Amino acid sequence: MSRIGTGRRWLRDRPPAQVIAAAFAAVILIGTLLLMVPAARAGAGGASPLEALFTATSAVCVTGLIIVDTPVYWSGFGQAVILILIQVGGFGIMTMASLLGLVLSRRMGLRTRLTAAAETKSIGLGDVRSVLVGVAVISGTMEALTALVLAARFATAYDEPPLQALYLGVFHAISAFNNAGFALYSDSLIGFVTDAWICVPIALAVIIGGLGFPVLVELRRQLRRPRLWSLHTKITVTMTGLLLILSTAFMTASEWRNPATLGELAVPGKLLAGGFNAVMLRTAGFNSLDLAPMNEGTWLGMDVFMFIGGGSAGTAGGIKVTTFALLFFAILAEVRGERTVNVFDRRVDARVIRQALTVALLSVAAVVGATILLAWISDIRTDELLFEVVSAFATVGLSTGITDDLPPLGQLLLVGLMFLGRLGPITLVSALALRESQRRYQNPEGRPIIG
């Protein structure tokens, strides 16, 4: 049997989650090899295996954490490789997560399939090709519009040559829509902290990319008829808006008087910077403020917002706003003494609640375990390590500046966290859903004491 035939058979026999993980690992490997080529580095020689692996993983997993300075260390070829890896990673996540919805709906029982079809009608359950084309069209359109605005601003306000302005616009637009956070400035976007023509388009691209393909398609069709939105869209849009308001208020209030961040800015600048950096907590690693001198309480609050993340089937990471919302409504139902969990006008199946709880608790375990391991192998403060771990796991890319100070083992741990955080929730939920089984008997009920 030929190798091609063997490969096809392996793909056919493997669960979708394993195929996705293998595909992303293969892309990371290819990216690592390309970044190790001497032509990818601006200086003499090629990048080390760890530098190349870390950068490739961060790009494919659309994270944005770096251990070398992107505009200084990498050549034009290296930056192009990073940009392609970001685009492949972002497109792959949106496509694979959406297609998994098709796979899951077809592997469930008839009643569950009908319910799923009604609730995810925006995905186009009968047509895989429409998902691929839809993701490509939405991604290309948003990236092109953002790139044009940014390029015009770089050319007119910062005297960049037309081709350089276009390159800067395209790079940052792709990085923003895919929630990657890679920047071609050594200080990220700190130099544009009060420039709304740079910050607002990037923030909008981050928000839209983080909503997810199913939500974007449904909003395009039913934007003025929210009563017809699916439950997933209602939860994603509502929670996204609420979390953006809360995170903006938190960031602005917490750093309002800090002279090293917002303190020296005028009120309009404070509001713009607070809002921009709050949006980045949705898992895009741009920053227009220096994170290192921020208050420790600000870091802790940022940890929470980063951990929640953005929408499912989008370029954002974290446990996802739908997971967080379902757990909130489950708690609310228990406090009220209700036997079922109801969100808007729908009853949520108990299995979905268990899946949300599983994703959240395993994610907490990953973050806590990784923080403890880093504390053992480094002498960096625990609050800084926690911030770095949450940023890696939630594929955010923000850092207090300690990434390149970690020992090689610590940086490899962050590589694993980025990969786990990018694919873990997707593969875990799909695996749980596809392993659905029905017991033929029930054990006697027991009631252990809680609390």
N, C-alpha and C positions, 0 to 999 in steps of 0.2 A: 504494500500500500504506500502511496506517495506521501511525502510530508504534508502537502497541501490537504490531501484527503484526511490524514490523521488530525491535522489542526482543525478542520471543519467538524470532524466528529467530536473532538474535545469541546469545541464551542457549543455544539448542539447538546451535549450531555451535561454540561456544567450549569449550575444555577446562575441566573442573571447577575446576581451580586458578585459572584466570583469572576465572571467575564469582565464586568466593569472594573473591578480591582486590578485584574491582570492587564487590561488595556491601559489604565492610567499608569501602572508601574512600568509598562513598556515605553510609554511616552516619556516618562521621567528618565528612564535609562538612556533613551535616544538623546534627550536634551542634555543630560550629563556628559555624554560623549562629545556632543557638538561644542559645549562650553569648555571642554578640556582642550580643544584644538587651539594652538597658539594664536591663530588669527582672531579668536574670540576675545582675546585680552588686549588691552591698550598698551600694556608694558611688554617687557621681554618675557619670553617663555609662555607656557600655558597655565591655566588655573589648576590648582590642586584638586584631586578627586573630591575632597570634602567641600571645597568652595563651589565646585560645579554641581555636585549633588544637592547641596543646600539650596542654591539658587534655582536649579531646575525644579526641585520639589515645590519651592515657594511660588514659582511661576505657574506650574501646572495646577497646583492646588489653589491658585489665585489668592495667595496669602499676602505677600509683600514684605515678609521679614527678610533681612539681608545681613550677611556677615562681611560683605565688601561693598564699597561705594559704587552704585550702579553707573552713574555718568562718568566716573573717573577710572574705575577698574576695567570695565568692559568696553571693547571697541564697538564701532558701528555694527559689525557683524554679530558680535555678542549681544548687543542690545536688540538686534533684529530677531535673534534666536529666542531671547526672553519674550519679546512681543508675540511671536508665533506661539510659544508655549502657553502664554496667557490666553490667547484666542482659542487655542485648541482645548485648554482646560475649561474655560468658561462655557464654550459651545458644547463641549462634551458633558459637562454637569447638567446644563439645562436640558439637553437632548435625552441623556440617559435617565434622568429623574422623571421626565415626562413619559418616556417609553416604558419605564417600569410601571407606570400607572396603567398602561395598556396591558402589560403582561399580567399584573395582579388582577385586573378586572376579568381577564379571560380564564384565570385559574381558580376563581371563586365559584361558589354555587350560583344558580340562576337568579335567585332573589337578590343576593348580594351584588351580582353583576349588574342587574337592572338598577339597583340603587346607586352603584358606583358610576354607571353610565349617566344617570341623571345628575349626579353631583359633580362630575368631571366632564361635562359636555364640551367644555372649552378645549379639551385636549384633542378631540377628534378621534374617538376610540376606534373607529373603523379604518383609519388611514394613517399608517406609520409615516408615509411619505409627507403628509401634511405637517406632521410634527417637525420633521427635518427642515422642510422649506420654511415653515413658520418661524422656527428659532433663528434660521439664517437671515430671514427678512427683517425680523425685529432687531436682532443684534446689529446687522449692517446699517439699518436706518438710524438707530439711536447713536451708534458710534460715529456715523458720518455727520449727523447734525451737530453733535458735540464737538467733533474735530474741527468743523468749519468755524464755529464760534470761537473756539480756543485759538485756532490759527490766526483768525482776524485780529484777535486781541494781542497775541504775541507780536504780530507784524506791526500793528499801529501804535501800541502803547510801549513796547519794549524794543522797537527797532530791530527785530529779528529779520534776516533776509527771508524772502518768500518761501523758499524750499525748506529752510530750517524751521520757520514758523509752522509750516504744514506738517513737518515731521514731529515737532513738539505737540501739535494739536492731535495728530493721529495716535501717537504713543499714549498720551495721557487720556484720550477719549476711550481707547480700548482698555487701558488699565482701569479706568473708572467704571465703565459699564460692567466689566467682569469682576468688579469689586477686588481687584488685585492690589492696588496701592503702590505699585512701582512708579517711581518718579525719576525724571532726568535732571533733578537738582539735588545736590548733596544734602540740603536741609529740607527735603521734601517740598512742601509748598509754603514754608514759613515766610518766604519773600513776597508772597501774594496775600498775606493775611487779611488785608483790607480791600482787596480787589474783587469786587462782586462779579465782574465779567469772567474771572477765572474760577472763583470758588463756587458760584451758583451753578454753572453748567456741569461742573464735575460732581457736585452734590446731587443734582437731579439725575445724572447718569447712574450714580451709585444707588439711589433710591429705586429707580425704575428697574435696573438690572437685578436688584435684590428682591423684587416682588415675585419673580418666577414666571415662566412662560405661560402656564395655564391661566394665571391671573391676568397677565397682559392681554392675552387673546380675548378673554371674557370682557375685560374692560373696554377693549376696542369695539366689541359688538354691543355691549349693554351698558355703556358708560352712564347714560342718562336714565337708566331703569334699574336702580340698585335692588328693587324688590325681586328682580329676576336673577340676581347673582346667586351662584352656588354658595354653600356653606363655607367651603374653603376660601373663596374670594372674599366673602364678608369678614371672616376671621382675619385673613391676611391684611386686608386694607384697613380695617378698624384698628387692629393691634399695631400695625406699622405707624399709622398716624398718631396713636396714643403714645407709643414709645418714643417717637421722634419729638413730640411735645415735651414729654417728661425728661428725656435725655438732654434736650436743649436747655430747659429750665435748670436742670441739675448742673450741667457744665458751666453755664453762665453764672449762676449764683455762687457756685463753689469757688470759682476762680476770679470773681469780679474784682476783688481787691488785691489779688496776688500781683505784685509789681513785675514778676518774671514772666507772666502770661498775659492776662487781660488787663491788669491794673493800669498800664500806661496808655491804653487805647481809648479813643473817644467812644461815646455810647454807641453810635452806629457800628463802629469797628468791633466793639465787644459783642454786640448782638450777632454780627456776621460770623465772627470767629467762634463764638459759642455754638451757634447753630451748625456751622460747617464741621467742627470737630465732633459734635454730637452725631451727625449723620455718619461720620466715618466709623462710629462704634457698631454700625450695622455690618461690619466686617470688611471695610475698605481701609487700607493702611496709610492713606494720605494724612498728613497733619499740617496745620498752619500755625500751630503753637508748639513750643518746645515742651515735651512731656516730662522731662527729667525734673524740673523745678516745681511741678504741680504738687498740690497738697496730697498727703497720703489718703485722706478721705475721698478725694477725687479719683484716685487710682482704684480704690475699692468699688466705688460706684460704677466706674468704667468697666471693671471686671464683670459686674452683673449684666450690664447692657451688652457687652461683647458676647458673653456666654449665651444670651438669648438669641442673638443673631437676627437673621432676616427671614424671607419667605422660602417655602419649599419649592423645589424644581427651579430655583434661580441660582444666581452666582454668589449669593451670600452664604455664610456658614452659621456656626452656632447650633443650638438644639432646635432652632426655628421658632418663629412666633406662634405657629399653630400648636406646637407642642406645649409651649408656655401657656397659651390661652386655654387649652384643654385641661391642663393641670389646675389652673386658676378656677375654672368653672366646676371642676370636680370637687375642689375644696369648698367652693361656695355651696354646691349641692349638699355636701355632707354637713356643713354648718346649718343649713336650713332644714336638715332632716329629710331631704328628698331622696327617693330610691333610685332615680335616674338622673343622668347629667343632660341638661338641655342648654343648647347654645343657639341664640336667636330663636328661630322657629323649628329647630330640628333636635331630635333626641340622638345623642351620641352613643354608639354601641360600646358596651363595657370593654370589649377587646381592644378598641382603639384607645381607650383610656389607659389600659394596661401597657400598650405599646408606648404611649407617650411617657408613662412613668418609667418604663424600662430604659428608654433612650436617655431621659434626664438623669436617672440615678447612675447609669453606666458612664455617662459623660462626667458627672461629678467625681466618680471614682477615678477616671482617667486623669482629670485635672489635679486632684489631691495627690494621687500616687506619683505623678510626674513632678509635682512641686517638691514632694518629700525627697525624691531621688536627686533632684538638682540641688537641694539643700545639703545633701550628703557629700556631693562631689565638688561643691563650690563654696566660697565664703561670701557670696552676695546675699544681701538682705532678703528675707522671705517675702516681703510685700512686692519687691521688684521681680523676684522669681515667679510669684503667683501671676503677676501681670503678664509676664512673658509667656507663661504656660497657657493661660487663657487665650492670649492673642494668637498663639500658634494653633491651639486646638480649635478655636472658633474661626480660624483662617482670616484673622483681622489684619495682622501685619504691623500694628502699632507696637512701639517699643520705648522703654525708658532709656535705651542706649546701652544695654548690657549684652546684646546678642553676640557681638564679636568678642566679648570678654569671657564668655562661657568656655569651659574646656571642650576639646573635641567630642568627648562622650556626651556632654550636655547638648552640643549642637546636633549630634546624631539623634538624641532624644527628641529634640524639636522637629527634626525631619520626620520621625515617626509620628509625632503628634499632628503635624500638618496633614500627613497622609490619612491618619485615622480620623481626624476632625473633618476632612473634606469628604471622605467616602463612608466613614463609619455609620452615621445616622441613616444614610440612604440604604446601604447594604443591610444594616441591622433590621430596619423596618420591613424591607422586602423579604428578608429571610424569615422574619416572624410571620408575615402574612402568608407566605407560600407554605409554611409548615402548619397551617391551620388544621386541626384535627378535632374530632368529636368523640368524647368518651361515651362508652355504652352503659356506663353506670355512674352514680354519684356517691361519694362517701358521706357518712353522717356529718352533719354540721357541727362545727366547733367554734367557740367564741373566746379567744384569748383576751386577756385584759390589755387594753391599749392606754398608754400614758401613765 
